[in-house]
Amino acid sequence: MEKERVFLSRPHMGGNEQKYIEDAFEKNWIAPLGENVTEFENDIKRYTGVGEALAVSSGTAAIHLALIESNVGQDDIVFCSSLTFCATSNPILYQGAQPVFIDSELDTWNMSPEALKKAFEKYEQLGQKPKAVIVVNLYGQSAQLNEIREICNQYDVVLIEDAAESLGSEYNGKKSGSFGDYGIYSFNGNKIITTSGGGMLVTNDKVSRDHALFLSTQARDKAIHYEHSELGYNYRLSNISAGIGRGQMEVLDNRVSIRRSIFEKYQQSLGNINGFEFQPEITNSKSNRWLTALTIDPEKAGFSSKDVIEALEKENIEARPVWKPMHLQPLYSNYDFIKLNSDNAKALFENGICLPSSSDMQAEQQDRVIQIIKDLNSDK
């Protein structure tokens, strides 16, 4: 008999989601507006300390709207973390703009401030200035946001903080997603909390938020008929999905605590294996540890991250490589990539692995994962 599937990161309901969904049904507010949407936005504002929030259909939609509000258009340049999922960079292409990918630093796995500065210097010499910088907080770990913010301020460039994976994380005592001119969150089914599918755009600029709202509802001008002066999008979150989000916000801190505990158990159990390096947590930050991520040096360990993925899959356990950097993707192969000496993003991808980290993961399931890896180590 096949063992029950252990997923990388699956949805985990808190119990009150159904209450908010049923309320929407009772009031017949099924469309993309209603009390759940408003209150979900308010929940995010209270939690993050950001002044304005806009609930949308995905984190990708939130990034797209942030780029529009940053006046990114045809042939403009946007500096972007390379080590990320394509949802970060694809909206740059939606706008007809040109991404320039920035390498990672090993301290956080996120955008290297030194490489970012090098990119600004290079493009300044070319007489070009980016319209925006998109920085990613990978697997819940914040980037060096103070340094990156300072560089963006120096060049007077908009900072968009992709906190899709880092809701609940902190940097210098502030919530992840609150450092950029715009912040974005994702509530996809695999995130630390979910609305099934959805996202959020946050900013302290009310004018921008209101314009993004206008664009997200098909840019309908004020008229009794359907009048359109700008290109709009069908990006608003449904009242049903927002109801799930309200219930999930009630358990967010608990989910962060559980995932951090899962990470700590992996690290304590496997951290002494030669060649294993878990994603760091810099001292001025607190990661939500959305996924437990590490690198495996095959020369030191005697086996590779691919070997671990294959061994786990044989036991019906899901694990994944670290994101393949955008500068290595066929879609983006012709775009510029700024690194310092070595290609850190490539090395993290080639040696990186994400272990099962669901917040409803049972202790015996994690023990299975740990034992399979220990067996690989003993067999080397």
N, C-alpha and C positions, 0 to 999 in steps of 0.2 A: 504494500500500500504506500502510495506516494505521500511524503511528508507535506504538511501544510506550508504553503508558500510564505517565505519571509521577505517582505518588501523593503525597498530602500527607504521610502518615506511615504507612508500612506495617510489618508485623512483620519482624523481622530476627533469625533464629536464630543462636546462637553455635556450635553443634556438639555440645555435651554434653547438650542437652535429651533427645535420644532415649535416651541411656544411663539417665537417671532414669525415663523412661517405661517402658522395657523392664524395669527392675528392679521396678516396680510390677506389671507384667503377670506376671512370673515368680513374684512373691510373692502374686499374686491380690489385691493391695490396690488395688481399683478405686474403692471407695466413698470418701466424704468423711472419711477418716482414714487414717493410715499414716505411714510414715517420711518421705515427701516433704513432707507437710503440716508435720510437726514441724520438719524441717530447714529448710524454706523460712521458717517463722516465726523460727527461730534465726538464719538469714542476715540477715533484716530487723533483728532486734534488735542483732546485731553491727554491722551497717552504720550504723544510725541512732543507736545508743547509748541507745535506749529500752528500758525494762525488760521490757515485756510486748507480745506481738503475737498477733493472731488473724487467720488466713487465712479470707476469706469470698468469696462468689460475685461480688461487685462492689464498687466504691468507693461506690456508692449504698447498698448494704447496710451498709457500714462507717459511713457517716454516720448512717443510721437507728439503728443500735445505739448510736452515740455520743450521739445525742439521747435515746434511752431511758435510757442510763446517766447522763445529765445531768438526769434527772427532768422532761423536757419532755413536757407533756401538753396536754389540751384547753384551748384559748384562751390558752395561755402565749405569750409574745412571744420571738422569736428574731431577733437582728440578724444580717444576712447580706449578704455582698458581692453587689452587683447585677450586676456584669460577670463573668459565669460561665456555665457550662452548667447546664441545669435539674436535673441530678443533684445539685447542691449544695443546692438549695432544696426540691425535691419532698418529701424526707423530713420537712421541717417540716410539710407538709400531711398526710403520713401520720399524724402524731401529733395532728392536729387543732389545731395551734398556728398562730400568726399571724406570718408573716415581716414584718420591717421591713427594707427594702433600703437599703444604704449605698453612697454614690457612691465613685468611684475618685479617686485622686490621680494626677497626670501623671508623677510621679517614678518610679513602679513600675507604674502601671496598676491597682494593687490598692486595697483598702479604704483610704480616707482616714482617718487617725487623727483629724483635726480633725472630719470629718463623723461619725465614731463617737462622739466626745465630745459633739458637738451632739445626737446621738440619745439618749445617756444623759441629758443635761440636760433634753431635751424630755419624755422619758417619766418622769423623776423628778418633774417638775412636774405630770404627769398622775397621779402616785401609782402608777406601774407600773414594774416592773423586769424586764428580760429574764431568761430562764433560761439563755440561752447566746448566744455570738457565734460565727458561722462565718465565718472569714476564708479567702480563696482565694489561692493562689500561682499567678498566671496565666501560662500558657505557660512555666513553669519559674522565673519571677522571684519571689523572696520578697517578701511584703509587709513593711511597717515593723513587724516583729514585736515588737521591744522596746517600742515606743510602744504598740502595741495590747495587748500583754500587761500593761503597766503600767496602762492604763485599765481592763482587765477585773479586775485585782487590786484597783484602787481601789474598784470597785463590787461586788467579790466575786461575779463572774459567770464561769461556765465558758467556756473558750476551746477551740473545735474548729478545728483547722488542716486545711483541705482541701488536701492536698499531692498530689492526684490527678495533677497535671501536673508535679510538681517533685521526684520522686524523683531523688536525685543532686545536687540543688542545695544550696547552703549559705548561711547567714546568720550573721554574726559568728562564723564558725568552727564552727558546729554544723549538723548535717544538717537539711534541710527536713523538716518533719513532726514534729520533736522539741520544738517550742516550746509546743504547746497541751496542755491537760489530756488531750485526745485528738487524735491525728493519723490521717489516712486517706490511703491510696494506692490508685491504680487500676492494674490490669494489663490493661485493655482492649486490643484488637488494635492500636490506633493509638498507644499510649503508648510511652515510651522503652524500656521492656521490657514483655513481655506474658506472660500465661498463657493466652492466647486470650480469656478473660473471667475477671475475678477482682479481688479487692481485699484490703486489709489494714487492720485497726484496730490502732493502737499506743497505749499508755498506760503510765504508771509505777504505775498503780493495779491491783494484782493482783486485788483483790476485784471491781472492775468488769470486768476482763478475763474472769475466771472466770464472772461472771454473764452477760456478753455471749456467751460460749461456750455456756452453758446455753440462752440464748434462740435462738442460731443453729442449734441442733440440736433445734428444736421444743419446747423447754422441757419435756423429759420428766423427771418426778420420779423419785426413786430408788424403784423398785418393780418387781417381776417382770412386772407387767402395765403397760399404757400409761396412766400417771396424769399429769394436767396441771393445775397450779394457776395457771399464768401463760400469757399468750399468747406463743407461740413462732413461729419463722420457719425456713424451710429455706434457710439462708444459708451453710452451710459450703462451703469450697472442696474440690474433688475431689482425690484423691491424684495423679491423672494430670495435672491442670492445675498442681498444685504442683510436679510434676517438671519441667514446662516452666519454671516460675519459678526453680527451683534452677539450671538451666542458664543462664537469663538473668541471674541475679545475678552469675554469674562474668564477664560481659562488660559490666556496667553502667557502670563507669568509662570503659571504651573507648567505649561509645555516647555518653556525655556529651561526651567529647573530640571525637568526630566531629561531633556536632551543633553544638558550639561552633565548630568549624572551618567548617562549612557557613554558620553565621550570619556569621562574620567575612568569608567570601568575598562573601556578598551585600552586606554593609555596605561593604566596600572597593570593590566594583564599582558599587554603586548609590547609595551614601551622598552622592555629590556632586550628585545630581539635585535640583533645586530643589523643595522641598515634601515631600521624603522624610524621615521621622523614625522611626528604628528604636526598638523598645522599649528603654528604658534599663536599665542594670544598675548599681544603686547601689553605691557604693564598698565597703560592708561586706558585699557578697554575691557569690555566684557562681551564675549561672543555668545550668541544664542545657540551656537553649535548645532545649527540646523542639520548639517550632516557631519559625521565624523570623517575627516579627511586626513590622509597621511601620504607620505611617499615611501617607497621601498627601493633601496639600492640593491639591485640583483646581485652585484658582485660581493657585497657584504652579507646579504641575507641568504644567498644561494637559491633564491627563487624571486620571481618578478610579481608586480601588481597584476599582470595578466594571468599568471599562474593562480593567484588567490581568487580572482574573479571566476576562473574556470572551475576551480575546486569547490567554491561556494555554489555555483550554478548546478553542479552535479547533485548537490543536496537541496535543490530547489530554494536557494537563497539568492536574492538579488543584490549585487554590488555593481558599481559603475566606475569607469575611469574618471579622473578629473576632466573638466571641460577641455575640449580641443581648442587651442587659441584661435582667434579669428584670423590672424595673419597667416595661419597654416590652412585655412579653409579654401577650397577651390573658388568659392564665390568672391573671396576677398584677396586673392593672390596677387592682384595688380596694385594693391594699395600700400602705402608707406607703413613701415614698422620701425619704431624707435626703441633701440635697446642701448645698454651701456657696453659691457664687455661680452658676457655670455647671454644666450637666449634663455632667461629663467622660465618664461612661460612655457616654452617647449619642453624643458626639463621636467617641470611640474606635471605637465600632461603625460609625458612618456613614463614617468615613475609613480604617478599619483593614483590613488584609489579612494572611493567613498564607500564606507561600510554602512550596513543597514542601521537606521537611526530613528525609526518611527517612535513617536512618544507613547504609543500603546504596545511597544515591543515588550514581550515577556522576558523575565530573567533567564529562563531556560533557552529561549531563542537566541539571546545574546551569547549565552554560554556555548551553544552549538557553533556559532560563528567563531568564537575565540578558540575553541578546541580544534576546529578544522584548520585554522591558521597555525596553531601550535603543532599540529601533526605535520604540516608542510615543513615547518622549521626543524622538527626532529628527523624528518626523512631526507633532509638535504645532503 
